[in-house]
Amino acid sequence: MNGPVEPSLRRPGVVAIVLLAAAFALSPLGAAVADARRTPSGLPVPRYVTLKFGSVNARSGPGDDYPALWVYQVRGLPVQVIAETSEWRRICDPDRGVAWVHMRTTDGRRNVMGLAPAPVPIQSAARTDSRTVALLRPRALAALQRCEAGWCRIKADGVSGWVRESSLWGVDDRPQCVPAPAR
């Protein structure tokens, strides 16, 4: 550098902050934070999707050469994407199972599943004192329309209404599974 240093950079505190920021950005932790924001699909992780087919192989790793762990047999099952490669999605299912599925087997539509052990009322409005229009059975699937103030508007079997968010799986944006570390 041929010219004088900017006066603000001569102060030790500013220099220390600049050096710490540069060190963090170049560290593995800084790279992991940056990578967490950049996914191959450009979509956030975690996020919810549904299974597109009635038979989807769940694999132990991201590729057809990895062994199948089980087969999902529920079309429209809501799952949470917790990691991804360009073609594979690591998912968490409502039973907290973690596996890899091919991206072509998922759909961006949002479904939810009834979590409560007993049927829960589907209300005509987002209030407990509103009219019950139907009951959502345990583990029943419904299309998610929107959520607000602890209530979600769903549609199931042609019936639309509101259900408490806490009665549904597929709406909590926090990671739902903590996968075991790779060996």
Backbone as a printed PyTorch tensor [residue, N CA C, xyz], in Angstrom:
tensor([[[  0.8500,  -1.1600,   0.0000],
         [  0.0000,   0.0000,   0.0000],
         [  0.8990,   1.2260,   0.0000]],

        [[  0.7050,   2.1290,  -0.9730],
         [  1.5760,   3.2870,  -1.1220],
         [  1.1420,   4.4820,  -0.2860]],

        [[ -0.1090,   4.6440,  -0.0160],
         [ -0.6010,   5.8240,   0.6970],
         [ -0.7080,   5.5680,   2.1790]],

        [[ -1.1110,   6.5860,   2.9370],
         [ -1.2710,   6.4310,   4.3770],
         [ -2.4650,   5.5350,   4.7030]],

        [[ -2.4180,   4.8980,   5.8370],
         [ -3.5110,   4.0680,   6.3120],
         [ -4.6380,   4.9810,   6.7590]],

        [[ -5.8800,   4.5670,   6.4870],
         [ -7.0310,   5.3610,   6.9160],
         [ -6.9700,   5.5460,   8.4280]],

        [[ -7.2950,   6.7410,   8.9340],
         [ -7.2080,   6.9850,  10.3780],
         [ -8.0360,   6.0060,  11.1990]],

        [[ -9.2100,   5.5810,  10.7170],
         [-10.0500,   4.6810,  11.5090],
         [ -9.4090,   3.3040,  11.6780]],

        [[ -8.5230,   2.9140,  10.7670],
         [ -7.8840,   1.6100,  10.8640],
         [ -6.6400,   1.6300,  11.7490]],

        [[ -6.2140,   2.7940,  12.1670],
         [ -5.0420,   2.8810,  13.0350],
         [ -5.3840,   2.5310,  14.4750]],

        [[ -6.6680,   2.6020,  14.8360],
         [ -7.0650,   2.2960,  16.2080],
         [ -6.9880,   0.7930,  16.4430]],

        [[ -6.3920,   0.3550,  17.5430],
         [ -6.2290,  -1.0860,  17.8110],
         [ -7.5550,  -1.8350,  17.8560]],

        [[ -8.6140,  -1.2540,  18.3850],
         [ -9.9120,  -1.9260,  18.4770],
         [-10.4820,  -2.2530,  17.1100]],

        [[-10.3850,  -1.3220,  16.1780],
         [-10.9150,  -1.5440,  14.8270],
         [-10.1000,  -2.6220,  14.1240]],

        [[ -8.7870,  -2.5670,  14.2770],
         [ -7.9230,  -3.5700,  13.6510],
         [ -8.2560,  -4.9570,  14.2040]],

        [[ -8.4450,  -5.0530,  15.5140],
         [ -8.7670,  -6.3450,  16.1330],
         [-10.0870,  -6.8880,  15.6070]],

        [[-11.0840,  -6.0480,  15.4650],
         [-12.3840,  -6.4850,  14.9470],
         [-12.2610,  -6.9650,  13.5120]],

        [[-11.5420,  -6.2270,  12.6970],
         [-11.3540,  -6.6200,  11.2950],
         [-10.6280,  -7.9590,  11.2230]],

        [[ -9.5830,  -8.1430,  12.0410],
         [ -8.8470,  -9.4050,  12.0370],
         [ -9.6960, -10.5670,  12.5410]],

        [[-10.4950, -10.3450,  13.5920],
         [-11.3780, -11.3990,  14.0980],
         [-12.4180, -11.7900,  13.0600]],

        [[-13.0100, -10.8150,  12.3800],
         [-14.0120, -11.1080,  11.3420],
         [-13.3890, -11.9190,  10.2160]],

        [[-12.1890, -11.5460,   9.8040],
         [-11.5150, -12.2810,   8.7290],
         [-11.1870, -13.7050,   9.1810]],

        [[-10.7060, -13.8570,  10.4200],
         [-10.3860, -15.1910,  10.9270],
         [-11.6270, -16.0630,  11.0090]],

        [[-12.7610, -15.5240,  11.4540],
         [-14.0100, -16.2780,  11.5480],
         [-14.4670, -16.7170,  10.1720]],

        [[-14.4110, -15.8070,   9.2100],
         [-14.8750, -16.1380,   7.8580],
         [-14.0440, -17.2580,   7.2470]],

        [[-12.7660, -17.3210,   7.5840],
         [-11.8920, -18.3520,   7.0220],
         [-11.8690, -19.6330,   7.8390]],

        [[-12.4380, -19.6190,   9.0360],
         [-12.4290, -20.8000,   9.9030],
         [-13.4760, -21.8160,   9.4490]],

        [[-13.3440, -23.0810,   9.8730],
         [-14.3630, -24.0880,   9.5450],
         [-15.7530, -23.7050,  10.0510]],

        [[-15.8210, -23.0960,  11.2390],
         [-17.1210, -22.6840,  11.7680],
         [-17.7480, -21.6110,  10.8860]],

        [[-16.9460, -20.6340,  10.4830],
         [-17.4590, -19.5790,   9.6040],
         [-17.9160, -20.1430,   8.2690]],

        [[-17.1650, -21.0930,   7.7390],
         [-17.5550, -21.7260,   6.4730],
         [-18.8450, -22.5130,   6.6400]],

        [[-19.0100, -23.1950,   7.7920],
         [-20.2380, -23.9600,   8.0380],
         [-21.4460, -23.0390,   8.1260]],

        [[-21.2920, -21.8850,   8.7840],
         [-22.3980, -20.9330,   8.8770],
         [-22.7700, -20.4290,   7.4910]],

        [[-21.7680, -20.0970,   6.6810],
         [-22.0460, -19.6170,   5.3300],
         [-22.6770, -20.7130,   4.4820]],

        [[-22.1530, -21.9650,   4.6000],
         [-22.7100, -23.0720,   3.8260],
         [-24.1380, -23.3840,   4.2240]],

        [[-24.4800, -23.2020,   5.5070],
         [-25.8360, -23.4810,   5.9740],
         [-26.8380, -22.5670,   5.2790]],

        [[-26.3920, -21.4070,   4.8830],
         [-27.2980, -20.4800,   4.2060],
         [-27.3540, -20.7370,   2.7100]],

        [[-26.3590, -21.4360,   2.1540],
         [-26.3440, -21.7500,   0.7270],
         [-26.6190, -23.2350,   0.5600]],

        [[-27.7620, -23.5690,  -0.0290],
         [-28.0770, -24.9660,  -0.2780],
         [-28.0970, -25.1860,  -1.7790]],

        [[-27.9140, -26.4050,  -2.2370],
         [-27.9440, -26.6640,  -3.6790],
         [-29.2480, -26.2110,  -4.3420]],

        [[-30.3630, -26.3220,  -3.6280],
         [-31.6480, -25.9190,  -4.2100],
         [-31.8920, -24.4240,  -4.0780]],

        [[-31.1360, -23.7630,  -3.2000],
         [-31.3790, -22.3530,  -2.9230],
         [-32.5140, -22.1350,  -1.9270]],

        [[-33.0840, -23.2280,  -1.4230],
         [-34.1840, -23.1530,  -0.4630],
         [-33.6470, -23.3480,   0.9480]],

        [[-34.3640, -22.8400,   1.9520],
         [-33.8680, -22.9650,   3.3230],
         [-33.9130, -24.4040,   3.8380]],

        [[-33.0210, -24.6920,   4.7470],
         [-32.9920, -25.9700,   5.4690],
         [-32.9290, -25.6130,   6.9380]],

        [[-33.8230, -26.1070,   7.7770],
         [-34.8630, -27.0800,   7.4630],
         [-36.0710, -26.4280,   6.7810]],

        [[-36.8290, -27.2810,   6.0710],
         [-38.0900, -26.8800,   5.4450],
         [-38.9400, -28.1330,   5.2930]],

        [[-40.2400, -27.9410,   5.1110],
         [-41.1440, -29.0830,   4.9490],
         [-41.4810, -29.2940,   3.4890]],

        [[-41.5970, -30.5640,   3.1180],
         [-42.0790, -30.9970,   1.8090],
         [-42.9740, -32.2050,   2.0660]],

        [[-43.5790, -32.7280,   1.0160],
         [-44.3590, -33.9590,   1.1520],
         [-43.7860, -35.0170,   0.2120]],

        [[-44.0710, -36.2560,   0.5260],
         [-43.6640, -37.3390,  -0.3650],
         [-44.6580, -37.4100,  -1.5180]],

        [[-44.1300, -37.4660,  -2.7230],
         [-44.9390, -37.3670,  -3.9340],
         [-45.5970, -38.6980,  -4.3220]],

        [[-45.0280, -39.8080,  -3.9020],
         [-45.5030, -41.1170,  -4.3480],
         [-45.8990, -41.9940,  -3.1590]],

        [[-46.6420, -43.0500,  -3.4420],
         [-47.0720, -43.9870,  -2.4130],
         [-46.0210, -45.0180,  -2.0570]],

        [[-44.8730, -44.9750,  -2.7290],
         [-43.7690, -45.8690,  -2.4260],
         [-42.4680, -45.0980,  -2.6660]],

        [[-41.7630, -44.7870,  -1.5720],
         [-40.5200, -44.0110,  -1.6530],
         [-39.4590, -44.7190,  -0.8250]],

        [[-38.3480, -45.0570,  -1.4680],
         [-37.2410, -45.7080,  -0.7680],
         [-36.5150, -44.7160,   0.1230]],

        [[-36.3160, -45.0890,   1.3750],
         [-35.5300, -44.3160,   2.3280],
         [-34.1570, -44.9590,   2.3900]],

        [[-33.1160, -44.2130,   2.0650],
         [-31.7620, -44.7670,   1.9710],
         [-30.8650, -44.2440,   3.0900]],

        [[-29.7920, -44.9830,   3.3430],
         [-28.8570, -44.6030,   4.4070],
         [-27.9220, -43.4760,   3.9910]],

        [[-27.8430, -43.1890,   2.7120],
         [-26.9820, -42.1160,   2.2140],
         [-27.5380, -41.5440,   0.9320]],

        [[-26.9210, -40.4770,   0.4350],
         [-27.4260, -39.7730,  -0.7420],
         [-27.0130, -40.4110,  -2.0740]],

        [[-27.6260, -41.5370,  -2.4050],
         [-27.3290, -42.1890,  -3.6740],
         [-28.0160, -43.5390,  -3.7680]],

        [[-28.2610, -43.9900,  -5.0030],
         [-28.8990, -45.2880,  -5.2110],
         [-28.0160, -46.4500,  -4.7620]],

        [[-26.7160, -46.2030,  -4.6240],
         [-25.8120, -47.2760,  -4.1970],
         [-25.8250, -47.4870,  -2.6790]],

        [[-26.5000, -46.6140,  -1.9380],
         [-26.6370, -46.8050,  -0.4860],
         [-27.8150, -47.7470,  -0.2260]],

        [[-27.7230, -48.5610,   0.8270],
         [-28.8110, -49.5050,   1.0990],
         [-30.1060, -48.8020,   1.4970]],

        [[-31.2190, -49.4260,   1.1100],
         [-32.5350, -48.9390,   1.5260],
         [-32.7410, -49.3250,   2.9860]],

        [[-33.1950, -48.3640,   3.7730],
         [-33.4790, -48.6190,   5.1820],
         [-34.9140, -49.0980,   5.3660]],

        [[-35.8340, -48.4760,   4.6500],
         [-37.2560, -48.8100,   4.6760],
         [-37.9060, -48.1540,   3.4750]],

        [[-39.2000, -48.4260,   3.2970],
         [-39.9620, -47.8280,   2.2000],
         [-41.1350, -47.0640,   2.8070]],

        [[-41.2070, -45.7690,   2.4990],
         [-42.3800, -44.9880,   2.9070],
         [-43.5270, -45.3890,   1.9930]],

        [[-44.7110, -45.6210,   2.5640],
         [-45.8520, -46.0340,   1.7590],
         [-47.0450, -45.1190,   1.9760]],

        [[-46.7720, -43.8200,   2.1390],
         [-47.8380, -42.8440,   2.3620],
         [-47.6180, -41.6530,   1.4360]],

        [[-48.3980, -41.5750,   0.3860],
         [-48.3290, -40.4150,  -0.5050],
         [-48.8360, -39.1880,   0.2590]],

        [[-48.0930, -38.0920,   0.1680],
         [-48.4900, -36.8620,   0.8450],
         [-47.9630, -36.7390,   2.2600]],

        [[-47.1430, -37.6980,   2.7090],
         [-46.5870, -37.6430,   4.0600],
         [-45.7230, -36.3960,   4.2100]],

        [[-45.9880, -35.5770,   5.2460],
         [-45.1100, -34.4140,   5.4650],
         [-43.7880, -34.8680,   6.0650]],

        [[-42.6970, -34.3490,   5.5230],
         [-41.3540, -34.6350,   6.0340],
         [-40.5850, -33.3170,   6.0710]],

        [[-39.5900, -33.2650,   6.9300],
         [-38.7710, -32.0610,   7.0430],
         [-37.4090, -32.3270,   6.4170]],

        [[-37.0220, -31.4950,   5.4510],
         [-35.6930, -31.5840,   4.8470],
         [-34.7040, -30.9820,   5.8410]],

        [[-33.7020, -31.7800,   6.2540],
         [-32.7210, -31.2940,   7.2260],
         [-31.3250, -31.1450,   6.6210]],

        [[-31.1300, -31.6620,   5.4020],
         [-29.8750, -31.4950,   4.6640],
         [-30.1740, -31.8410,   3.2090]],

        [[-29.2880, -31.4350,   2.3190],
         [-29.5110, -31.7730,   0.9170],
         [-28.2170, -31.7620,   0.1270]],

        [[-28.2420, -32.5230,  -0.9680],
         [-27.2180, -32.4390,  -2.0030],
         [-27.9680, -31.9460,  -3.2380]],

        [[-27.3020, -31.8990,  -4.3660],
         [-27.9830, -31.4040,  -5.5590],
         [-29.1830, -32.2730,  -5.9520]],

        [[-29.1400, -33.5950,  -5.6620],
         [-30.2350, -34.4750,  -6.0580],
         [-30.9120, -35.2250,  -4.9150]],

        [[-30.3660, -35.1750,  -3.7150],
         [-30.8900, -35.9580,  -2.5990],
         [-31.2660, -35.0570,  -1.4390]],

        [[-32.2900, -35.4870,  -0.6910],
         [-32.7480, -34.7440,   0.4830],
         [-32.6700, -35.6550,   1.7070]],

        [[-32.0180, -35.1710,   2.7550],
         [-32.0240, -35.9010,   4.0270],
         [-33.2500, -35.4010,   4.7730]],

        [[-34.1220, -36.3440,   5.1380],
         [-35.4050, -35.9540,   5.7170],
         [-35.6010, -36.5270,   7.1140]],

        [[-36.4830, -35.8750,   7.8290],
         [-36.9510, -36.3170,   9.1420],
         [-38.4460, -36.5560,   8.9800]],

        [[-38.9250, -37.7170,   9.3990],
         [-40.3570, -38.0170,   9.2460],
         [-41.0890, -37.8140,  10.5800]],

        [[-42.4110, -37.9130,  10.5890],
         [-43.1660, -37.6790,  11.8350],
         [-42.8140, -38.6240,  12.9830]],

        [[-42.2170, -39.7770,  12.6820],
         [-41.7910, -40.7090,  13.7270],
         [-40.3300, -40.4940,  14.1130]],

        [[-39.7430, -39.4180,  13.6410],
         [-38.3600, -39.0110,  13.9060],
         [-37.3350, -39.9190,  13.2230]],

        [[-37.7570, -40.6100,  12.1830],
         [-36.8220, -41.3890,  11.3790],
         [-36.0660, -40.4530,  10.4470]],

        [[-34.7760, -40.7220,  10.2340],
         [-33.9390, -39.9050,   9.3650],
         [-33.4220, -40.7840,   8.2350]],

        [[-33.5810, -40.3010,   7.0080],
         [-33.1320, -41.0580,   5.8380],
         [-32.9430, -40.1060,   4.6670]],

        [[-32.3700, -40.6300,   3.6000],
         [-32.1860, -39.8650,   2.3620],
         [-33.1890, -40.3500,   1.3230]],

        [[-33.8100, -39.4060,   0.6140],
         [-34.7120, -39.7210,  -0.4970],
         [-34.3080, -38.8630,  -1.6970]],

        [[-34.5970, -39.3610,  -2.8880],
         [-34.2730, -38.5860,  -4.0850],
         [-35.2170, -37.3960,  -4.1860]],

        [[-34.6940, -36.2720,  -4.6730],
         [-35.4930, -35.0510,  -4.7560],
         [-36.7410, -35.2170,  -5.6190]],

        [[-36.7080, -36.0860,  -6.6140],
         [-37.8780, -36.2610,  -7.4960],
         [-39.0460, -36.9320,  -6.7700]],

        [[-38.7760, -37.5050,  -5.5800],
         [-39.8420, -38.1700,  -4.8150],
         [-40.5280, -37.2150,  -3.8350]],

        [[-40.1110, -35.9380,  -3.8380],
         [-40.7160, -34.9580,  -2.9230],
         [-41.4510, -33.8860,  -3.7050]],

        [[-42.3550, -33.2380,  -3.0230],
         [-43.1880, -32.1800,  -3.5960],
         [-43.1820, -31.0060,  -2.6260]],

        [[-43.1400, -29.7960,  -3.1350],
         [-43.0980, -28.6050,  -2.2930],
         [-44.4060, -28.2630,  -1.6070]],

        [[-45.4860, -28.9670,  -1.9430],
         [-46.7610, -28.6920,  -1.2630],
         [-46.6430, -29.0320,   0.2120]],

        [[-47.3770, -28.2880,   1.0270],
         [-47.3040, -28.4950,   2.4780],
         [-48.5110, -29.2720,   2.9730]],

        [[-48.2410, -30.3770,   3.6020],
         [-49.2460, -31.1450,   4.3280],
         [-48.8410, -31.1830,   5.7880]],

        [[-49.7950, -31.5010,   6.6300],
         [-49.5430, -31.6940,   8.0550],
         [-50.1660, -33.0190,   8.4690]],

        [[-49.7800, -33.4910,   9.6490],
         [-50.3340, -34.7330,  10.1800],
         [-50.8530, -34.4560,  11.5900]],

        [[-51.9950, -35.0390,  11.9050],
         [-52.5430, -34.9170,  13.2540],
         [-51.6280, -35.5930,  14.2530]],

        [[-51.2470, -34.8660,  15.3100],
         [-50.3170, -35.3820,  16.3210],
         [-50.9950, -35.9190,  17.5650]],

        [[-52.1490, -35.3810,  17.8820],
         [-52.8200, -35.7230,  19.1440],
         [-53.2010, -37.2030,  19.1670]],

        [[-53.2190, -37.8140,  20.3540],
         [-53.5780, -39.2350,  20.4630],
         [-55.0710, -39.4870,  20.2390]],

        [[-55.8830, -38.4460,  20.2860],
         [-57.3240, -38.5590,  20.0700],
         [-57.7250, -37.5390,  19.0010]],

        [[-58.8830, -37.7270,  18.3630],
         [-59.3200, -36.7410,  17.3720],
         [-59.4000, -35.3390,  17.9730]],

        [[-59.0120, -34.3380,  17.1570],
         [-59.0790, -32.9410,  17.6050],
         [-60.0910, -32.2000,  16.7350]],

        [[-60.7810, -31.2400,  17.3180],
         [-61.7790, -30.5010,  16.5450],
         [-61.1500, -29.5930,  15.4890]],

        [[-61.7680, -29.5670,  14.3330],
         [-61.4470, -28.5920,  13.2920],
         [-62.5110, -27.5090,  13.4500]],

        [[-62.0700, -26.3070,  13.8170],
         [-62.9860, -25.2150,  14.1430],
         [-63.2830, -24.3500,  12.9190]],

        [[-64.4460, -23.7000,  12.9170],
         [-64.8230, -22.8080,  11.8140],
         [-64.0150, -21.5160,  11.8340]],

        [[-63.4800, -21.1370,  12.9980],
         [-62.6300, -19.9570,  13.1370],
         [-61.4880, -20.3150,  14.0810]],

        [[-60.4750, -19.4670,  14.1150],
         [-59.3050, -19.7180,  14.9480],
         [-59.5850, -19.3450,  16.4050]],

        [[-60.6100, -19.9960,  16.9610],
         [-61.0180, -19.7810,  18.3600],
         [-61.6020, -21.0840,  18.8980]],

        [[-61.3330, -21.3700,  20.1520],
         [-61.8670, -22.6040,  20.7460],
         [-63.3830, -22.5550,  20.9010]],

        [[-63.9650, -21.3600,  20.9660],
         [-65.4140, -21.2640,  21.1330],
         [-66.1650, -21.2230,  19.8000]],

        [[-65.4560, -21.4070,  18.6760],
         [-66.1420, -21.4240,  17.3810],
         [-66.7430, -22.8170,  17.1180]],

        [[-67.5650, -22.9100,  16.1040],
         [-68.2590, -24.1500,  15.7550],
         [-67.2660, -25.2060,  15.2620]],

        [[-67.4390, -26.4330,  15.7180],
         [-66.6350, -27.5560,  15.2330],
         [-67.2380, -28.0400,  13.9280]],

        [[-66.3980, -28.0630,  12.8630],
         [-66.9010, -28.4850,  11.5450],
         [-66.5540, -29.9310,  11.2280]],

        [[-65.5460, -30.4830,  11.9070],
         [-65.1420, -31.8770,  11.7000],
         [-64.1160, -32.2320,  12.7680]],

        [[-63.6720, -33.4760,  12.7520],
         [-62.6240, -33.9280,  13.6570],
         [-61.4400, -34.4130,  12.8340]],

        [[-60.2390, -34.0710,  13.2720],
         [-59.0170, -34.5500,  12.6310],
         [-58.5310, -35.7560,  13.4310]],

        [[-58.5310, -36.9190,  12.7840],
         [-58.1110, -38.1500,  13.4440],
         [-56.5950, -38.1620,  13.6860]],

        [[-56.1440, -38.9290,  14.6680],
         [-54.6990, -39.0700,  14.8880],
         [-54.0150, -39.6030,  13.6290]],

        [[-52.8990, -38.9970,  13.2610],
         [-52.0700, -39.3640,  12.1040],
         [-52.7480, -39.1260,  10.7590]],

        [[-53.9040, -38.4510,  10.7580],
         [-54.5570, -38.1020,   9.4910],
         [-53.7790, -36.9800,   8.8220]],

        [[-53.7660, -36.9770,   7.4860],
         [-53.0780, -35.9490,   6.7130],
         [-54.0640, -34.8700,   6.2810]],

        [[-53.5610, -33.6460,   6.1970],
         [-54.3680, -32.5190,   5.7310],
         [-53.4600, -31.5440,   5.0050]],

        [[-54.0290, -30.8360,   4.0440],
         [-53.2830, -29.7870,   3.3470],
         [-53.1950, -28.5700,   4.2590]],

        [[-52.0090, -28.0030,   4.3560],
         [-51.8100, -26.8050,   5.1670],
         [-52.0610, -25.5770,   4.3060]],

        [[-52.9670, -24.7260,   4.7460],
         [-53.2540, -23.4970,   4.0150],
         [-52.4610, -22.3250,   4.5820]],

        [[-52.4890, -22.1370,   5.9040],
         [-51.6910, -21.0900,   6.5460],
         [-51.7790, -21.2430,   8.0610]],

        [[-50.8310, -20.6130,   8.7580],
         [-50.8380, -20.5990,  10.2230],
         [-50.7230, -19.1560,  10.6970]],

        [[-51.4190, -18.8680,  11.7920],
         [-51.3100, -17.5440,  12.4150],
         [-51.7450, -17.6320,  13.8670]],

        [[-50.9980, -16.9930,  14.7230],
         [-51.3090, -16.8720,  16.1450],
         [-51.6280, -18.2120,  16.8210]],

        [[-50.8230, -19.2490,  16.5130],
         [-51.0090, -20.5360,  17.1780],
         [-52.0790, -21.4290,  16.5830]],

        [[-52.7060, -21.0050,  15.4890],
         [-53.7330, -21.7940,  14.7980],
         [-53.3130, -22.0010,  13.3500]],

        [[-53.7160, -23.1290,  12.7680],
         [-53.4320, -23.3980,  11.3590],
         [-54.7310, -23.7220,  10.6330]],

        [[-54.8790, -23.1440,   9.4550],
         [-56.0310, -23.4540,   8.6040],
         [-55.6230, -24.6280,   7.7290]],

        [[-56.4230, -25.6920,   7.7900],
         [-56.1360, -26.9120,   7.0370],
         [-57.3380, -27.2800,   6.1780]],

        [[-57.0890, -28.1860,   5.2520],
         [-58.1780, -28.7420,   4.4350],
         [-57.9610, -30.2440,   4.3480]],

        [[-59.0060, -30.9960,   4.7420],
         [-58.9480, -32.4560,   4.7020],
         [-60.3030, -32.9890,   4.2730]],

        [[-60.3010, -33.8910,   3.3170],
         [-61.5470, -34.5010,   2.8300],
         [-62.5990, -33.4590,   2.4740]],

        [[-62.1760, -32.3690,   1.8520],
         [-63.1090, -31.3380,   1.4080],
         [-63.5710, -30.3810,   2.4940]],

        [[-63.0930, -30.5520,   3.7100],
         [-63.4890, -29.6940,   4.8310],
         [-62.3170, -28.7780,   5.1880]],

        [[-62.5820, -27.4870,   5.2950],
         [-61.5620, -26.5310,   5.7210],
         [-61.9120, -25.9880,   7.0900]],

        [[-60.8800, -25.7230,   7.8650],
         [-61.0990, -25.1410,   9.1810],
         [-59.7870, -24.9480,   9.8990]],

        [[-59.8840, -24.5880,  11.1740],
         [-58.7320, -24.2230,  11.9850],
         [-58.4740, -25.2580,  13.0800]],

        [[-57.1940, -25.5710,  13.2710],
         [-56.7460, -26.5170,  14.2920],
         [-55.5920, -25.8580,  15.0420]],

        [[-55.4980, -26.1260,  16.3320],
         [-54.3670, -25.6110,  17.1070],
         [-53.0600, -26.1300,  16.5130]],

        [[-52.1030, -25.2350,  16.3430],
         [-50.8000, -25.5770,  15.7740],
         [-50.1280, -26.7090,  16.5510]],

        [[-50.3050, -26.7370,  17.8660],
         [-49.6640, -27.7550,  18.7070],
         [-50.2170, -29.1600,  18.4570]],

        [[-51.3300, -29.2810,  17.7490],
         [-51.9300, -30.5830,  17.4430],
         [-51.4360, -31.1600,  16.1180]],

        [[-50.5080, -30.4500,  15.4470],
         [-50.0840, -30.8320,  14.1050],
         [-48.5830, -31.0730,  14.0240]],

        [[-48.1920, -32.0340,  13.1870],
         [-46.7870, -32.2230,  12.8410],
         [-46.6050, -31.6790,  11.4370]],

        [[-45.5740, -30.8530,  11.2620],
         [-45.2860, -30.3020,   9.9460],
         [-45.3760, -28.7900,   9.9130]],

        [[-45.4090, -28.1580,  11.0820],
         [-45.4900, -26.6910,  11.1080],
         [-44.3590, -26.0360,  11.9040]],

        [[-43.7180, -26.7610,  12.7980],
         [-42.6460, -26.1990,  13.6230],
         [-41.3920, -26.0610,  12.7570]],

        [[-40.9030, -24.8340,  12.6040],
         [-39.7520, -24.5830,  11.7340],
         [-38.4160, -25.0200,  12.3340]],

        [[-38.4020, -25.3550,  13.6040],
         [-37.1550, -25.8360,  14.2040],
         [-36.8620, -27.2510,  13.7080]],

        [[-35.5800, -27.6390,  13.6590],
         [-35.2630, -29.0220,  13.2520],
         [-35.9620, -30.0190,  14.1560]],

        [[-36.6190, -30.9970,  13.5630],
         [-37.3790, -31.9930,  14.3220],
         [-36.5870, -33.2500,  14.6280]],

        [[-35.4620, -33.4450,  13.9580],
         [-34.6170, -34.6070,  14.1890],
         [-33.1740, -34.1530,  14.3170]],

        [[-32.4500, -34.8340,  15.1580],
         [-31.0130, -34.6200,  15.2570],
         [-30.3810, -35.9140,  14.7730]],

        [[-29.8690, -35.9110,  13.5330],
         [-29.3120, -37.1570,  13.0030],
         [-28.0490, -37.5730,  13.7500]],

        [[-27.8300, -38.8770,  13.7830],
         [-26.6180, -39.4220,  14.4080],
         [-25.4170, -38.9890,  13.5650]],

        [[-24.2850, -38.7280,  14.2060],
         [-23.0900, -38.3360,  13.4420],
         [-22.6420, -39.4680,  12.5280]],

        [[-22.0520, -39.0880,  11.3950],
         [-21.5370, -40.0890,  10.4410],
         [-20.3360, -40.7990,  11.0490]],

        [[-20.1990, -42.0690,  10.7330],
         [-19.0710, -42.8670,  11.2660],
         [-17.9840, -42.9760,  10.2500]]])
